Amino acid sequence: MHPVRSRIRLRAAAVAAALAALLLAPLPGAQRAEAAATLTNTGFESDATGTATPAGWSTYSAAGQNAASFTEAGGHGGSYRLSHWASSAYKVETYQYLSGLTNGTYTLSAWVRSGGGQNSAYLALRNCGSPEQRTDLPVTSTWIRIVTPITVTGGACTISVNSDANAGNWLNVDDLTFISGTTGLTVKGVDLSALKKSEDLGGTYKSSSGTTGDAVALLKGAGANYGRLKVWVNPADGYNDKARVLATAQKIKAQGMKLLVDFHYSDIWADPGAQTKPAAWSGHSYSQLKTDVYNHTYDVLNALKAQGTTADMVQIGNEINTGMLWPEGSTSNWSQLAGLLKSGISAAKAVSSSTQIALHLANGGDNTLYRTWFDNATAQGVSYDVIALSFYGYWHGALSSLQTNLDDISARYGKKVMVAETAYPFRLDSEDAHENIIDLSSELVTGYPASGAGQSAWLRDVMNVVEAVPNGRGLGVVYWEPAWTAVTGNGWDPADSASGNGWENQALFDYDSRLLPAAAWLAHR
């Protein structure tokens, strides 16, 4: 879809002064609105189609390309929107300067969309008395809400929409707000479940400059503040059992990070298509399974507590769209599934009443699934603190679908929400002999190439979507298995040391074991 038409050809004025000065003083050759204490014409409804300088706003382009910024029919919440577009390469800024502000924290919110391809396309808050804050626009043909926080210390601030674009690149912005207060993300996590086995088999990790270091420390240094570890009951290779989880938990906590424990209640992968009971529990009755869940959960969490690494958050089940411990705990029998969930929750709270309880489903863009599932959980009296989602864009839909779902379920159930799993490839070829899960360009999300930049943009945009959840209910994001590199023997099947790894092209360490640029987004606000 191309929302902008070449019919727009309007007069532009050349401006020679430096941009910083232009934003702080009247502009001699540009169109500039008078400063106000509140953001005006936030939906661009005061303007007719084709208006080059929206009422209350100013435009600036050093190359005299002001006409690349204009209003156009087809807004998010009203009849009009701001568009940036031109038939030749362009640089343009649309901005509004606010003065008379009370010093403090503020958040800019806006609905945006973009076709991508620009050298840069972002919202910015500058001249606010603190370092400039930018939020890049996601590549999306449907509207996405993004937020940018700022601390105002000088009583003034400039809100701007910026494009440095190639011919035909476009963006739309609409329905902006600039209000006091900020939210930010509490969880900026990494799932390190494969790390212990990798290290034991000789896996190494390096900084972006090539210095060998500890993987947990490198990721913490990049901004990670949470480590996630899965727990299997009796895995074939012995990894991801209680002993190995305890060992990695010590490394996570030693870095000052918090701990999320992910119970699979299986000896192997549990997900929407497989919720196989542990072999040791296979012949147990439903009543005994409830006891199994309680004892296993309590045992692992109490051992973590005893060594001084108490879990800060616990998932009772992994991607339990269809339930867990089939067939007894499937969603075809919600009362029994609820009983198993309550048993695990009770055990977790018995160990530590402050530990947060998360319930985790996959298919994070499927709002119908989440409403159906959590309506049932609510009806059964299941108590929890966080709704956790898996969201992989190449499987689970558009970012706008994720945002719609997050906004809805956070309000509907009054809960914090988080993306507990996401990832994206930085290349398509495989480092080992095993085929990668994502290895074709046709499998990628439009606008996000299999490159370091594409991986960075994906993590950035998922984090932005979670941060934009209203009322501060967006808790954070966990990147799945950033340290699962191609180490011989550390494959996907715990029963087969030759199974290979299909994930190394989505790790946050490259094929030379160096930390990738996307890891820097873990330091996101």
C-alpha positions as a Python dict, from the first residue, in 0.01 Angstrom:
ca = {
    (1, 'M'): (0, 0, 0),
    (2, 'H'): (124, 347, -83),
    (3, 'P'): (-63, 614, 114),
    (4, 'V'): (95, 916, -50),
    (5, 'R'): (27, 1057, -397),
    (6, 'S'): (254, 1265, -615),
    (7, 'R'): (-14, 1529, -663),
    (8, 'I'): (133, 1719, -370),
    (9, 'R'): (352, 1993, -510),
    (10, 'L'): (373, 2292, -277),
    (11, 'R'): (601, 2592, -232),
    (12, 'A'): (901, 2530, -1),
    (13, 'A'): (1135, 2784, 158),
    (14, 'A'): (1511, 2732, 180),
    (15, 'V'): (1664, 2769, 525),
    (16, 'A'): (2039, 2812, 581),
    (17, 'A'): (2067, 2831, 961),
    (18, 'A'): (2169, 2530, 1169),
    (19, 'L'): (1883, 2309, 1290),
    (20, 'A'): (1948, 2347, 1660),
    (21, 'A'): (1935, 2724, 1637),
    (22, 'L'): (1628, 2712, 1419),
    (23, 'L'): (1439, 2512, 1678),
    (24, 'L'): (1519, 2758, 1956),
    (25, 'A'): (1462, 3088, 1772),
    (26, 'P'): (1231, 3224, 1501),
    (27, 'L'): (1327, 3080, 1164),
    (28, 'P'): (1411, 3341, 900),
    (29, 'G'): (1313, 3137, 596),
    (30, 'A'): (1087, 2865, 725),
    (31, 'Q'): (726, 2837, 828),
    (32, 'R'): (709, 2835, 1209),
    (33, 'A'): (418, 2824, 1448),
    (34, 'E'): (409, 3019, 1773),
    (35, 'A'): (523, 2827, 2080),
    (36, 'A'): (251, 2699, 2312),
    (37, 'A'): (241, 2529, 2652),
    (38, 'T'): (43, 2233, 2521),
    (39, 'L'): (64, 2028, 2204),
    (40, 'T'): (-186, 2157, 1948),
    (41, 'N'): (-349, 2012, 1636),
    (42, 'T'): (-245, 1666, 1750),
    (43, 'G'): (-465, 1489, 1496),
    (44, 'F'): (-398, 1730, 1206),
    (45, 'E'): (-770, 1791, 1182),
    (46, 'S'): (-726, 2170, 1151),
    (47, 'D'): (-588, 2133, 802),
    (48, 'A'): (-719, 2056, 458),
    (49, 'T'): (-567, 1785, 244),
    (50, 'G'): (-235, 1898, 101),
    (51, 'T'): (-149, 2152, 371),
    (52, 'A'): (230, 2169, 376),
    (53, 'T'): (263, 2321, 724),
    (54, 'P'): (-10, 2196, 960),
    (55, 'A'): (-162, 2450, 1196),
    (56, 'G'): (47, 2477, 1512),
    (57, 'W'): (341, 2296, 1351),
    (58, 'S'): (651, 2403, 1161),
    (59, 'T'): (845, 2242, 879),
    (60, 'Y'): (1214, 2250, 807),
    (61, 'S'): (1439, 2116, 534),
    (62, 'A'): (1786, 2250, 467),
    (63, 'A'): (1739, 2153, 102),
    (64, 'G'): (1412, 2341, 66),
    (65, 'Q'): (1205, 2023, 63),
    (66, 'N'): (930, 2137, 299),
    (67, 'A'): (671, 2009, 51),
    (68, 'A'): (769, 1652, 147),
    (69, 'S'): (574, 1712, 471),
    (70, 'F'): (199, 1759, 432),
    (71, 'T'): (-143, 1661, 562),
    (72, 'E'): (-345, 1398, 383),
    (73, 'A'): (-684, 1230, 412),
    (74, 'G'): (-697, 898, 596),
    (75, 'G'): (-611, 949, 960),
    (76, 'H'): (-588, 701, 1245),
    (77, 'G'): (-859, 853, 1461),
    (78, 'G'): (-993, 1131, 1240),
    (79, 'S'): (-1005, 1246, 880),
    (80, 'Y'): (-644, 1354, 833),
    (81, 'R'): (-285, 1253, 907),
    (82, 'L'): (64, 1392, 866),
    (83, 'S'): (259, 1235, 580),
    (84, 'H'): (621, 1251, 469),
    (85, 'W'): (681, 1158, 105),
    (86, 'A'): (846, 1282, -213),
    (87, 'S'): (922, 1141, -555),
    (88, 'S'): (1293, 1211, -505),
    (89, 'A'): (1523, 1170, -205),
    (90, 'Y'): (1437, 1411, 76),
    (91, 'K'): (1511, 1523, 431),
    (92, 'V'): (1235, 1696, 623),
    (93, 'E'): (1124, 1766, 977),
    (94, 'T'): (780, 1857, 1106),
    (95, 'Y'): (799, 1997, 1457),
    (96, 'Q'): (626, 2186, 1735),
    (97, 'Y'): (806, 2386, 2003),
    (98, 'L'): (647, 2393, 2349),
    (99, 'S'): (737, 2648, 2616),
    (100, 'G'): (608, 2723, 2963),
    (101, 'L'): (621, 2356, 3063),
    (102, 'T'): (645, 2245, 3423),
    (103, 'N'): (974, 2063, 3467),
    (104, 'G'): (941, 1689, 3515),
    (105, 'T'): (896, 1367, 3320),
    (106, 'Y'): (680, 1348, 3007),
    (107, 'T'): (585, 1090, 2747),
    (108, 'L'): (517, 1152, 2379),
    (109, 'S'): (273, 903, 2228),
    (110, 'A'): (183, 882, 1860),
    (111, 'W'): (16, 649, 1612),
    (112, 'V'): (249, 582, 1323),
    (113, 'R'): (311, 366, 1019),
    (114, 'S'): (585, 351, 759),
    (115, 'G'): (679, 168, 442),
    (116, 'G'): (1042, 153, 554),
    (117, 'G'): (1353, 200, 346),
    (118, 'Q'): (1446, 541, 489),
    (119, 'N'): (1795, 622, 608),
    (120, 'S'): (1614, 730, 923),
    (121, 'A'): (1252, 785, 1023),
    (122, 'Y'): (1179, 871, 1383),
    (123, 'L'): (1002, 1082, 1644),
    (124, 'A'): (1230, 1298, 1855),
    (125, 'L'): (1214, 1502, 2173),
    (126, 'R'): (1492, 1761, 2183),
    (127, 'N'): (1582, 2095, 2342),
    (128, 'C'): (1415, 1973, 2660),
    (129, 'G'): (1713, 2029, 2888),
    (130, 'S'): (1810, 1661, 2881),
    (131, 'P'): (1963, 1438, 2612),
    (132, 'E'): (1757, 1405, 2294),
    (133, 'Q'): (1530, 1101, 2287),
    (134, 'R'): (1438, 925, 1962),
    (135, 'T'): (1199, 646, 1875),
    (136, 'D'): (1234, 493, 1529),
    (137, 'L'): (919, 417, 1334),
    (138, 'P'): (839, 48, 1283),
    (139, 'V'): (789, -88, 933),
    (140, 'T'): (414, -148, 921),
    (141, 'S'): (126, -77, 684),
    (142, 'T'): (-116, -70, 978),
    (143, 'W'): (-114, 183, 1259),
    (144, 'I'): (112, 123, 1561),
    (145, 'R'): (129, 336, 1876),
    (146, 'I'): (481, 422, 1993),
    (147, 'V'): (601, 622, 2294),
    (148, 'T'): (907, 832, 2374),
    (149, 'P'): (986, 948, 2730),
    (150, 'I'): (1179, 1262, 2823),
    (151, 'T'): (1278, 1462, 3129),
    (152, 'V'): (1209, 1833, 3086),
    (153, 'T'): (1442, 2054, 3288),
    (154, 'G'): (1429, 2386, 3103),
    (155, 'G'): (1057, 2447, 3080),
    (156, 'A'): (1049, 2378, 2707),
    (157, 'C'): (1066, 2092, 2458),
    (158, 'T'): (1052, 2036, 2083),
    (159, 'I'): (843, 1749, 1943),
    (160, 'S'): (944, 1650, 1592),
    (161, 'V'): (880, 1400, 1314),
    (162, 'N'): (1190, 1335, 1107),
    (163, 'S'): (1262, 1172, 771),
    (164, 'D'): (1588, 1120, 588),
    (165, 'A'): (1442, 924, 301),
    (166, 'N'): (1495, 787, -46),
    (167, 'A'): (1262, 854, -336),
    (168, 'G'): (916, 715, -268),
    (169, 'N'): (971, 632, 101),
    (170, 'W'): (674, 727, 317),
    (171, 'L'): (557, 761, 676),
    (172, 'N'): (235, 866, 847),
    (173, 'V'): (187, 1013, 1197),
    (174, 'D'): (-137, 1095, 1375),
    (175, 'D'): (-304, 1145, 1714),
    (176, 'L'): (-8, 1259, 1921),
    (177, 'T'): (-17, 1325, 2295),
    (178, 'F'): (245, 1478, 2523),
    (179, 'I'): (159, 1420, 2887),
    (180, 'S'): (340, 1415, 3221),
    (181, 'G'): (477, 1087, 3354),
    (182, 'T'): (674, 797, 3205),
    (183, 'T'): (650, 419, 3219),
    (184, 'G'): (952, 231, 3084),
    (185, 'L'): (1016, -143, 3072),
    (186, 'T'): (1084, -340, 3389),
    (187, 'V'): (1187, -663, 3216),
    (188, 'K'): (1466, -659, 2956),
    (189, 'G'): (1543, -1027, 2957),
    (190, 'V'): (1734, -1309, 2791),
    (191, 'D'): (1651, -1680, 2796),
    (192, 'L'): (1975, -1859, 2883),
    (193, 'S'): (1845, -2216, 2901),
    (194, 'A'): (2101, -2352, 2649),
    (195, 'L'): (2399, -2171, 2801),
    (196, 'K'): (2517, -2429, 3057),
    (197, 'K'): (2538, -2708, 2801),
    (198, 'S'): (2708, -2479, 2550),
    (199, 'E'): (2975, -2381, 2799),
    (200, 'D'): (3032, -2740, 2910),
    (201, 'L'): (3086, -2840, 2546),
    (202, 'G'): (3336, -2564, 2481),
    (203, 'G'): (3116, -2278, 2363),
    (204, 'T'): (3276, -1934, 2394),
    (205, 'Y'): (3140, -1581, 2381),
    (206, 'K'): (3299, -1250, 2291),
    (207, 'S'): (3225, -882, 2316),
    (208, 'S'): (3146, -691, 1997),
    (209, 'S'): (3516, -601, 1976),
    (210, 'G'): (3623, -966, 1999),
    (211, 'T'): (3732, -996, 2364),
    (212, 'T'): (3636, -1333, 2511),
    (213, 'G'): (3413, -1301, 2816),
    (214, 'D'): (3130, -1451, 3016),
    (215, 'A'): (2804, -1464, 2820),
    (216, 'V'): (2589, -1355, 3114),
    (217, 'A'): (2818, -1063, 3191),
    (218, 'L'): (2828, -958, 2825),
    (219, 'L'): (2448, -958, 2800),
    (220, 'K'): (2414, -779, 3133),
    (221, 'G'): (2659, -519, 3007),
    (222, 'A'): (2442, -471, 2699),
    (223, 'G'): (2140, -397, 2920),
    (224, 'A'): (1976, -727, 3015),
    (225, 'N'): (1830, -727, 3366),
    (226, 'Y'): (1642, -1061, 3369),
    (227, 'G'): (1753, -1417, 3295),
    (228, 'R'): (1499, -1685, 3201),
    (229, 'L'): (1562, -2057, 3253),
    (230, 'K'): (1344, -2349, 3149),
    (231, 'V'): (1306, -2653, 3373),
    (232, 'W'): (1255, -3007, 3248),
    (233, 'V'): (1180, -3287, 3493),
    (234, 'N'): (1415, -3565, 3379),
    (235, 'P'): (1571, -3473, 3042),
    (236, 'A'): (1768, -3734, 2850),
    (237, 'D'): (2093, -3534, 2858),
    (238, 'G'): (2056, -3408, 3214),
    (239, 'Y'): (2051, -3042, 3110),
    (240, 'N'): (1772, -2804, 3210),
    (241, 'D'): (1711, -3021, 3516),
    (242, 'K'): (1718, -2884, 3870),
    (243, 'A'): (2096, -2910, 3918),
    (244, 'R'): (2183, -2729, 3595),
    (245, 'V'): (1918, -2463, 3653),
    (246, 'L'): (2064, -2396, 3997),
    (247, 'A'): (2410, -2351, 3847),
    (248, 'T'): (2302, -2101, 3581),
    (249, 'A'): (2077, -1918, 3826),
    (250, 'Q'): (2383, -1845, 4037),
    (251, 'K'): (2554, -1684, 3738),
    (252, 'I'): (2245, -1476, 3660),
    (253, 'K'): (2202, -1352, 4015),
    (254, 'A'): (2576, -1287, 4051),
    (255, 'Q'): (2538, -1027, 3773),
    (256, 'G'): (2264, -850, 3968),
    (257, 'M'): (1997, -974, 3729),
    (258, 'K'): (1655, -1109, 3824),
    (259, 'L'): (1542, -1465, 3756),
    (260, 'L'): (1242, -1600, 3564),
    (261, 'V'): (1190, -1977, 3597),
    (262, 'D'): (994, -2145, 3317),
    (263, 'F'): (840, -2480, 3418),
    (264, 'H'): (763, -2706, 3120),
    (265, 'Y'): (631, -2999, 3329),
    (266, 'S'): (785, -3237, 3077),
    (267, 'D'): (1114, -3414, 3002),
    (268, 'I'): (1138, -3229, 2671),
    (269, 'W'): (999, -2927, 2485),
    (270, 'A'): (647, -2824, 2581),
    (271, 'D'): (458, -2598, 2340),
    (272, 'P'): (108, -2569, 2185),
    (273, 'G'): (163, -2888, 1987),
    (274, 'A'): (329, -3099, 2257),
    (275, 'Q'): (259, -3117, 2629),
    (276, 'T'): (395, -3462, 2705),
    (277, 'K'): (395, -3579, 3066),
    (278, 'P'): (732, -3664, 3222),
    (279, 'A'): (802, -4036, 3196),
    (280, 'A'): (803, -4067, 3574),
    (281, 'W'): (449, -3929, 3588),
    (282, 'S'): (306, -4113, 3289),
    (283, 'G'): (85, -4357, 3478),
    (284, 'H'): (-31, -4116, 3744),
    (285, 'S'): (-392, -4023, 3812),
    (286, 'Y'): (-512, -3666, 3786),
    (287, 'S'): (-501, -3635, 4164),
    (288, 'Q'): (-142, -3760, 4171),
    (289, 'L'): (-46, -3522, 3887),
    (290, 'K'): (-157, -3227, 4100),
    (291, 'T'): (74, -3352, 4374),
    (292, 'D'): (353, -3403, 4119),
    (293, 'V'): (320, -3047, 3996),
    (294, 'Y'): (325, -2910, 4350),
    (295, 'N'): (623, -3117, 4463),
    (296, 'H'): (832, -3052, 4151),
    (297, 'T'): (761, -2679, 4155),
    (298, 'Y'): (831, -2649, 4527),
    (299, 'D'): (1146, -2860, 4507),
    (300, 'V'): (1311, -2653, 4234),
    (301, 'L'): (1208, -2315, 4371),
    (302, 'N'): (1298, -2401, 4730),
    (303, 'A'): (1643, -2519, 4618),
    (304, 'L'): (1690, -2189, 4435),
    (305, 'K'): (1587, -2000, 4747),
    (306, 'A'): (1819, -2207, 4965),
    (307, 'Q'): (2122, -2109, 4757),
    (308, 'G'): (2027, -1742, 4766),
    (309, 'T'): (1883, -1718, 4413),
    (310, 'T'): (1510, -1692, 4478),
    (311, 'A'): (1302, -1675, 4161),
    (312, 'D'): (1154, -1331, 4095),
    (313, 'M'): (899, -1464, 3848),
    (314, 'V'): (773, -1813, 3766),
    (315, 'Q'): (590, -1948, 3464),
    (316, 'I'): (348, -2226, 3548),
    (317, 'G'): (372, -2407, 3216),
    (318, 'N'): (523, -2312, 2881),
    (319, 'E'): (310, -2201, 2583),
    (320, 'I'): (4, -2367, 2733),
    (321, 'N'): (-245, -2262, 2462),
    (322, 'T'): (-386, -2616, 2469),
    (323, 'G'): (-316, -2689, 2835),
    (324, 'M'): (-42, -2904, 2987),
    (325, 'L'): (20, -3261, 3101),
    (326, 'W'): (-201, -3408, 2832),
    (327, 'P'): (-457, -3551, 2832),
    (328, 'E'): (-559, -3477, 3190),
    (329, 'G'): (-467, -3109, 3177),
    (330, 'S'): (-581, -3016, 2828),
    (331, 'T'): (-813, -2722, 2763),
    (332, 'S'): (-1088, -2970, 2681),
    (333, 'N'): (-1119, -3011, 3059),
    (334, 'W'): (-1071, -2666, 3206),
    (335, 'S'): (-1153, -2759, 3564),
    (336, 'Q'): (-867, -3010, 3566),
    (337, 'L'): (-627, -2772, 3391),
    (338, 'A'): (-714, -2507, 3648),
    (339, 'G'): (-644, -2756, 3926),
    (340, 'L'): (-296, -2824, 3790),
    (341, 'L'): (-224, -2452, 3748),
    (342, 'K'): (-342, -2377, 4101),
    (343, 'S'): (-119, -2652, 4235),
    (344, 'G'): (190, -2503, 4072),
    (345, 'I'): (95, -2150, 4175),
    (346, 'S'): (39, -2260, 4534),
    (347, 'A'): (383, -2422, 4547),
    (348, 'A'): (554, -2113, 4405),
    (349, 'K'): (385, -1883, 4655),
    (350, 'A'): (464, -2122, 4941),
    (351, 'V'): (834, -2080, 4864),
    (352, 'S'): (818, -1703, 4815),
    (353, 'S'): (501, -1497, 4842),
    (354, 'S'): (665, -1211, 4649),
    (355, 'T'): (742, -1422, 4342),
    (356, 'Q'): (533, -1310, 4046),
    (357, 'I'): (322, -1574, 3868),
    (358, 'A'): (309, -1567, 3488),
    (359, 'L'): (82, -1770, 3260),
    (360, 'H'): (234, -1809, 2916),
    (361, 'L'): (75, -1871, 2576),
    (362, 'A'): (218, -1861, 2223),
    (363, 'N'): (60, -1690, 1917),
    (364, 'G'): (83, -1345, 2072),
    (365, 'G'): (-113, -1176, 1793),
    (366, 'D'): (-424, -1395, 1837),
    (367, 'N'): (-662, -1194, 2052),
    (368, 'T'): (-944, -1449, 2023),
    (369, 'L'): (-718, -1719, 2168),
    (370, 'Y'): (-615, -1503, 2462),
    (371, 'R'): (-968, -1388, 2543),
    (372, 'T'): (-1100, -1744, 2533),
    (373, 'W'): (-814, -1885, 2739),
    (374, 'F'): (-800, -1619, 3009),
    (375, 'D'): (-1179, -1593, 3034),
    (376, 'N'): (-1172, -1963, 3123),
    (377, 'A'): (-886, -1914, 3368),
    (378, 'T'): (-1077, -1631, 3533),
    (379, 'A'): (-1397, -1834, 3552),
    (380, 'Q'): (-1201, -2115, 3721),
    (381, 'G'): (-1053, -1877, 3979),
    (382, 'V'): (-690, -1914, 3869),
    (383, 'S'): (-483, -1641, 4037),
    (384, 'Y'): (-182, -1492, 3857),
    (385, 'D'): (11, -1167, 3814),
    (386, 'V'): (139, -1152, 3455),
    (387, 'I'): (18, -1257, 3110),
    (388, 'A'): (322, -1373, 2911),
    (389, 'L'): (320, -1415, 2534),
    (390, 'S'): (544, -1565, 2269),
    (391, 'F'): (558, -1344, 1961),
    (392, 'Y'): (766, -1435, 1659),
    (393, 'G'): (669, -1211, 1369),
    (394, 'Y'): (739, -1473, 1103),
    (395, 'W'): (480, -1703, 1269),
    (396, 'H'): (246, -1493, 1480),
    (397, 'G'): (132, -1201, 1264),
    (398, 'A'): (181, -827, 1242),
    (399, 'L'): (314, -602, 1516),
    (400, 'S'): (-22, -425, 1509),
    (401, 'S'): (-189, -755, 1604),
    (402, 'L'): (47, -790, 1898),
    (403, 'Q'): (-33, -437, 2009),
    (404, 'T'): (-409, -489, 1975),
    (405, 'N'): (-387, -804, 2184),
    (406, 'L'): (-163, -653, 2452),
    (407, 'D'): (-383, -346, 2487),
    (408, 'D'): (-699, -555, 2511),
    (409, 'I'): (-590, -825, 2753),
    (410, 'S'): (-405, -588, 2985),
    (411, 'A'): (-725, -385, 3023),
    (412, 'R'): (-968, -678, 3018),
    (413, 'Y'): (-791, -868, 3297),
    (414, 'G'): (-617, -578, 3473),
    (415, 'K'): (-279, -751, 3444),
    (416, 'K'): (76, -668, 3347),
    (417, 'V'): (172, -813, 3009),
    (418, 'M'): (506, -914, 2864),
    (419, 'V'): (656, -1081, 2559),
    (420, 'A'): (836, -1378, 2714),
    (421, 'E'): (979, -1497, 2382),
    (422, 'T'): (1081, -1321, 2064),
    (423, 'A'): (1378, -1341, 1826),
    (424, 'Y'): (1485, -1264, 1470),
    (425, 'P'): (1759, -1386, 1232),
    (426, 'F'): (2069, -1182, 1152),
    (427, 'R'): (2149, -1411, 855),
    (428, 'L'): (1987, -1707, 678),
    (429, 'D'): (2267, -1958, 623),
    (430, 'S'): (2353, -2222, 882),
    (431, 'E'): (2682, -2249, 1070),
    (432, 'D'): (2639, -2621, 1141),
    (433, 'A'): (2497, -2903, 929),
    (434, 'H'): (2148, -2865, 1073),
    (435, 'E'): (1888, -2664, 880),
    (436, 'N'): (1790, -2340, 1048),
    (437, 'I'): (1430, -2287, 1158),
    (438, 'I'): (1418, -1966, 953),
    (439, 'D'): (1641, -1996, 646),
    (440, 'L'): (1449, -1846, 354),
    (441, 'S'): (1394, -1481, 268),
    (442, 'S'): (1027, -1564, 202),
    (443, 'E'): (990, -1650, 572),
    (444, 'L'): (1102, -1308, 693),
    (445, 'V'): (882, -1024, 815),
    (446, 'T'): (842, -756, 547),
    (447, 'G'): (1071, -464, 619),
    (448, 'Y'): (1303, -660, 845),
    (449, 'P'): (1593, -816, 652),
    (450, 'A'): (1801, -1105, 787),
    (451, 'S'): (2086, -878, 892),
    (452, 'G'): (2226, -716, 1203),
    (453, 'A'): (2016, -409, 1129),
    (454, 'G'): (1702, -615, 1070),
    (455, 'Q'): (1746, -809, 1393),
    (456, 'S'): (1807, -485, 1584),
    (457, 'A'): (1499, -320, 1433),
    (458, 'W'): (1281, -619, 1521),
    (459, 'L'): (1379, -624, 1888),
    (460, 'R'): (1354, -245, 1905),
    (461, 'D'): (1002, -242, 1761),
    (462, 'V'): (871, -526, 1979),
    (463, 'M'): (1003, -343, 2285),
    (464, 'N'): (841, -20, 2168),
    (465, 'V'): (506, -194, 2125),
    (466, 'V'): (519, -340, 2478),
    (467, 'E'): (627, -9, 2628),
    (468, 'A'): (329, 163, 2464),
    (469, 'V'): (70, -54, 2645),
    (470, 'P'): (-157, 193, 2832),
    (471, 'N'): (-147, 255, 3206),
    (472, 'G'): (207, 125, 3244),
    (473, 'R'): (100, -238, 3208),
    (474, 'G'): (367, -327, 2951),
    (475, 'L'): (620, -512, 3166),
    (476, 'G'): (891, -599, 2917),
    (477, 'V'): (1045, -839, 2666),
    (478, 'V'): (1263, -1152, 2685),
    (479, 'Y'): (1484, -1246, 2389),
    (480, 'W'): (1477, -1622, 2339),
    (481, 'E'): (1805, -1817, 2351),
    (482, 'P'): (2054, -1544, 2253),
    (483, 'A'): (2346, -1770, 2357),
    (484, 'W'): (2235, -2086, 2172),
    (485, 'T'): (2516, -2081, 1917),
    (486, 'A'): (2634, -2369, 1697),
    (487, 'V'): (2831, -2581, 1944),
    (488, 'T'): (2871, -2948, 1853),
    (489, 'G'): (2651, -3160, 2077),
    (490, 'N'): (2424, -2875, 2187),
    (491, 'G'): (2137, -2957, 1951),
    (492, 'W'): (1763, -2933, 1982),
    (493, 'D'): (1706, -3298, 2086),
    (494, 'P'): (1839, -3384, 2434),
    (495, 'A'): (1833, -3753, 2341),
    (496, 'D'): (2051, -3707, 2031),
    (497, 'S'): (2390, -3535, 2062),
    (498, 'A'): (2411, -3515, 1681),
    (499, 'S'): (2075, -3341, 1635),
    (500, 'G'): (2225, -3000, 1554),
    (501, 'N'): (2102, -2649, 1631),
    (502, 'G'): (1852, -2467, 1409),
    (503, 'W'): (1876, -2143, 1606),
    (504, 'E'): (2228, -2004, 1574),
    (505, 'N'): (2122, -1747, 1312),
    (506, 'Q'): (1879, -1595, 1566),
    (507, 'A'): (2124, -1578, 1856),
    (508, 'L'): (2267, -1247, 1977),
    (509, 'F'): (2620, -1372, 1912),
    (510, 'D'): (2739, -1401, 1551),
    (511, 'Y'): (2923, -1690, 1383),
    (512, 'D'): (3250, -1555, 1525),
    (513, 'S'): (3088, -1561, 1872),
    (514, 'R'): (3081, -1179, 1890),
    (515, 'L'): (2796, -990, 2054),
    (516, 'L'): (2562, -848, 1790),
    (517, 'P'): (2431, -489, 1775),
    (518, 'A'): (2073, -598, 1858),
    (519, 'A'): (2186, -674, 2214),
    (520, 'A'): (2218, -300, 2274),
    (521, 'W'): (1840, -273, 2257),
    (522, 'L'): (1823, -459, 2588),
    (523, 'A'): (1921, -126, 2743),
    (524, 'H'): (1603, 27, 2597),
    (525, 'R'): (1429, 257, 2844),
}
